[in-house]
Each structure stands twice: as C-alpha cells, then as structure tokens.
Amino acid sequence: MKRFFYIQVGVLLILGMSSCGRVATPKPFGYFYIAVPDTAYLSLSEYQAPDGSRPCANFPYDFQLSRNARVVLRTGEDEDYWINVHYPTLNADIHCSYKPVHGNLRSLTDDAMGFVYKHVSQASAIPERVYSNPDARVYGVLFNLQGNTASPSQFFVTDSTRHFFRASIYCNCRPNADSLAPIYDYIQQDVLRMVETMQWR
C-alpha cells in the first residue's frame, strides 16, 4: 500500500515540475464567424410570397430589396403598407412603416427623430447623412447609431407633400456591435439600396 502511495506522489511531483516551465497565456476573446450571403436585388412590387401572390404590388412606394430577404406584412390599426424585411439566415429585420402626409410632415419628422434619439443613452455617436434625389422626389436623413444599440441604423424619406416612409434595422438578439458587425455592414448596404431606389407610386 505504501509503495502505491509513493508512486502516486512521485507521478504528481513529476507532472508538477514539468508544468513549471510553461507560462500560461490567456486566449483572446473571439466571436463566431458569420457568413453573409451574396446579394441580388428585385423590386418590392415584384416580390412573390410563398403562395405565389405579390402582396406589395399596389403599395404607394417601391424600392429594391435583397433576394435573400422575405417580406412580412404587418397588419393592425393604422398600419396599412407596413412591412418587415426579414433575413432568415441572419435573424434580423428592417422594420418599415409608411404614413400619408396630410399637412403633418413636421409631426411625422419629429416622431422619426424621437425613435432615433431614444437610443442616445446606448449610442456612442449618431452621425446623420442627408439624402436628396429631386428627380424621384425623395428626400430624407440616414442615421448610423454607433455602439451597442438595439437599432444600429435608421432612416426616413419623404416627398414632403404626400408620402412618408421610415425604416430601422433590428437584430433579434442581444445587441453587441463587435460580434454583429458583419450583419450590420451587410444590411446597411441593403438599406442604402432601399433609399437610392425608392420610388413613390
């Protein structure tokens, strides 16, 4: 029995001494690799639902969206023409709302700005970019919310007289700007495409 005890002690001493030469180095914190798909575009009015219908064919606005996205209609009181552009593989959405303008442009603009600046406590900066396309009568502002905000990008566009459209990106998970950067960058390109191809109907 004593012999077995001495053998165990000897093995432990040898293992302890052999590990003394190594310096423990902490591993850097990493994130899962997120693969984003290639993008091709189609018009919202041409989008086909799984049942073959074109639910957005008669909307008062049109823009190009990614073929990797799905359109989900939002229904409810005062929510005509509201949609979510859903990215199934990225677990993210662009929430889109539409309001007709009836002399209430200032109120609609103030509401849109309020939605942006309610994230000010979490955002490290909120740079604005003014957009203007007189030929298409599309004018608006794009907001890039930096930091760990629930919505990293928002915008609104209008023709100033009849149409007002607002959209915001949301990932369906806890916000972390570092780990979600590939998704944000990918969808941000689609947001710019939406704005640049926006048309009123």
C-alpha positions as CSV (number, residue, x, y, z in Angstrom):
1,M,0.0,0.0,0.0
2,K,2.9,2.4,0.9
3,R,4.5,1.6,-2.4
4,F,1.4,2.6,-4.3
5,F,1.2,5.8,-2.3
6,Y,4.8,6.7,-3.1
7,I,4.2,6.0,-6.8
8,Q,1.3,8.4,-6.8
9,V,3.3,11.1,-5.0
10,G,6.1,10.7,-7.5
11,V,3.9,11.0,-10.5
12,L,2.3,14.1,-9.1
13,L,5.7,15.7,-8.4
14,I,7.0,14.9,-11.9
15,L,3.8,16.4,-13.5
16,G,4.1,19.5,-11.3
17,M,7.7,20.0,-12.1
18,S,7.2,19.5,-15.9
19,S,4.5,22.2,-15.9
20,C,6.6,24.8,-14.2
21,G,8.4,25.8,-17.4
22,R,5.2,26.9,-19.2
23,V,3.8,30.4,-19.0
24,A,0.0,30.5,-19.1
25,T,-1.2,32.9,-21.8
26,P,-4.9,33.8,-21.9
27,K,-6.6,33.3,-25.2
28,P,-8.1,36.4,-26.8
29,F,-11.9,36.7,-26.7
30,G,-13.4,35.8,-30.1
31,Y,-16.7,35.7,-31.9
32,F,-18.4,33.1,-34.1
33,Y,-17.7,33.6,-37.8
34,I,-20.8,34.9,-39.5
35,A,-21.0,34.2,-43.2
36,V,-23.2,36.6,-45.1
37,P,-24.7,35.6,-48.4
38,D,-24.2,37.2,-51.8
39,T,-26.8,39.7,-52.8
40,A,-29.0,40.1,-55.8
41,Y,-32.0,42.5,-55.8
42,L,-35.6,42.7,-57.0
43,S,-38.3,45.3,-56.7
44,L,-40.7,45.2,-53.8
45,S,-43.6,45.3,-56.2
46,E,-42.3,42.1,-57.9
47,Y,-41.7,40.2,-54.6
48,Q,-43.6,36.9,-54.6
49,A,-44.9,35.4,-51.3
50,P,-44.6,31.7,-50.8
51,D,-48.2,31.3,-52.1
52,G,-47.2,33.0,-55.4
53,S,-49.0,36.2,-54.7
54,R,-47.5,39.7,-54.9
55,P,-48.6,41.3,-51.7
56,C,-46.8,44.6,-52.3
57,A,-47.8,45.2,-55.9
58,N,-50.1,48.0,-55.1
59,F,-48.2,49.8,-52.4
60,P,-47.7,53.6,-52.6
61,Y,-43.9,53.1,-52.6
62,D,-41.4,50.8,-54.2
63,F,-37.8,50.0,-53.8
64,Q,-35.3,47.2,-54.4
65,L,-34.7,44.6,-51.7
66,S,-32.4,41.6,-51.4
67,R,-33.5,38.3,-52.8
68,N,-32.2,36.8,-49.5
69,A,-34.9,38.6,-47.6
70,R,-38.6,37.8,-47.0
71,V,-41.4,40.4,-46.8
72,V,-43.7,40.0,-43.8
73,L,-46.8,42.2,-43.8
74,R,-47.7,43.9,-40.6
75,T,-51.4,44.4,-40.1
76,G,-53.2,46.4,-37.5
77,E,-54.8,49.7,-36.8
78,D,-53.2,52.5,-38.9
79,E,-50.7,50.1,-40.3
80,D,-51.5,49.9,-44.0
81,Y,-48.4,49.3,-46.1
82,W,-46.2,48.5,-43.0
83,I,-43.8,45.6,-43.6
84,N,-40.8,43.8,-42.1
85,V,-38.0,42.9,-44.4
86,H,-36.8,39.7,-42.7
87,Y,-33.4,38.0,-43.2
88,P,-34.0,34.4,-42.1
89,T,-30.3,33.4,-42.2
90,L,-29.2,36.4,-40.3
91,N,-32.0,36.6,-37.8
92,A,-32.5,40.3,-38.5
93,D,-35.2,42.6,-39.8
94,I,-35.7,46.0,-41.3
95,H,-39.0,47.4,-39.8
96,C,-40.7,49.6,-42.4
97,S,-43.6,51.9,-41.8
98,Y,-45.5,54.2,-44.1
99,K,-47.7,57.2,-43.4
100,P,-49.5,59.5,-45.8
101,V,-48.7,63.2,-45.4
102,H,-51.8,65.4,-44.7
103,G,-50.2,68.7,-43.5
104,N,-48.5,66.7,-40.7
105,L,-44.9,66.4,-42.1
106,R,-43.4,68.2,-39.1
107,S,-45.1,65.8,-36.7
108,L,-44.0,62.7,-38.7
109,T,-40.5,64.0,-38.8
110,D,-40.4,64.7,-35.1
111,D,-41.7,61.2,-34.4
112,A,-39.0,59.7,-36.6
113,M,-36.3,61.7,-34.9
114,G,-37.7,60.7,-31.5
115,F,-37.3,57.0,-32.4
116,V,-33.7,57.6,-33.3
117,Y,-32.7,59.6,-30.2
118,K,-34.4,57.3,-27.7
119,H,-31.2,55.2,-28.3
120,V,-29.0,58.1,-27.2
121,S,-28.2,56.5,-23.8
122,Q,-26.6,53.5,-25.5
123,A,-25.1,55.1,-28.6
124,S,-21.6,56.4,-28.6
125,A,-22.4,58.6,-31.6
126,I,-25.3,59.2,-34.0
127,P,-23.9,60.7,-37.2
128,E,-26.6,61.9,-39.7
129,R,-26.4,61.8,-43.5
130,V,-28.8,63.9,-45.6
131,Y,-30.2,62.3,-48.8
132,S,-31.7,64.1,-51.7
133,N,-32.9,62.8,-55.1
134,P,-35.0,65.6,-56.7
135,D,-35.7,63.6,-59.8
136,A,-37.5,60.9,-57.8
137,R,-38.8,63.4,-55.2
138,V,-37.1,61.5,-52.4
139,Y,-35.6,63.5,-49.5
140,G,-34.5,62.1,-46.2
141,V,-32.0,61.5,-43.4
142,L,-30.0,58.3,-42.6
143,F,-28.8,57.7,-39.1
144,N,-25.9,55.4,-38.2
145,L,-26.2,54.6,-34.4
146,Q,-22.7,53.6,-33.2
147,G,-22.3,51.4,-30.1
148,N,-24.4,48.6,-28.6
149,T,-27.8,50.0,-29.6
150,A,-30.8,47.9,-30.4
151,S,-31.1,49.5,-33.8
152,P,-27.8,50.3,-35.5
153,S,-29.3,52.1,-38.5
154,Q,-32.5,54.1,-39.2
155,F,-33.7,56.4,-41.8
156,F,-36.8,58.3,-43.1
157,V,-37.6,59.6,-46.5
158,T,-40.4,61.7,-47.9
159,D,-41.6,63.7,-50.9
160,S,-42.7,66.5,-48.5
161,T,-46.3,66.5,-49.7
162,R,-47.8,63.0,-49.8
163,H,-45.6,60.2,-48.6
164,F,-43.5,59.5,-45.5
165,F,-41.5,56.3,-45.1
166,R,-39.4,55.2,-42.1
167,A,-37.2,52.2,-41.5
168,S,-34.9,50.7,-38.8
169,I,-32.7,47.7,-38.6
170,Y,-33.1,45.2,-35.7
171,C,-31.2,42.0,-34.9
172,N,-33.3,39.6,-32.9
173,C,-30.7,39.1,-30.2
174,R,-28.8,41.0,-27.5
175,P,-27.0,43.9,-29.2
176,N,-23.2,43.6,-29.5
177,A,-21.7,45.9,-32.1
178,D,-18.5,43.9,-32.4
179,S,-19.9,40.4,-32.9
180,L,-22.8,41.6,-35.1
181,A,-20.6,43.9,-37.3
182,P,-20.8,41.6,-40.4
183,I,-24.6,41.5,-40.2
184,Y,-24.9,45.3,-39.7
185,D,-22.5,46.0,-42.6
186,Y,-24.4,43.6,-44.9
187,I,-27.8,45.0,-44.1
188,Q,-26.5,48.6,-44.2
189,Q,-25.8,48.1,-47.9
190,D,-29.3,46.9,-48.4
191,V,-30.6,50.0,-46.6
192,L,-28.7,52.3,-48.9
193,R,-30.1,50.4,-51.9
194,M,-33.6,50.9,-50.5
195,V,-33.1,54.6,-50.2
196,E,-31.4,55.1,-53.5
197,T,-34.1,53.1,-55.4
198,M,-37.1,54.5,-53.5
199,Q,-40.0,55.5,-55.8
200,W,-43.4,56.9,-54.9
201,R,-46.5,55.4,-56.7
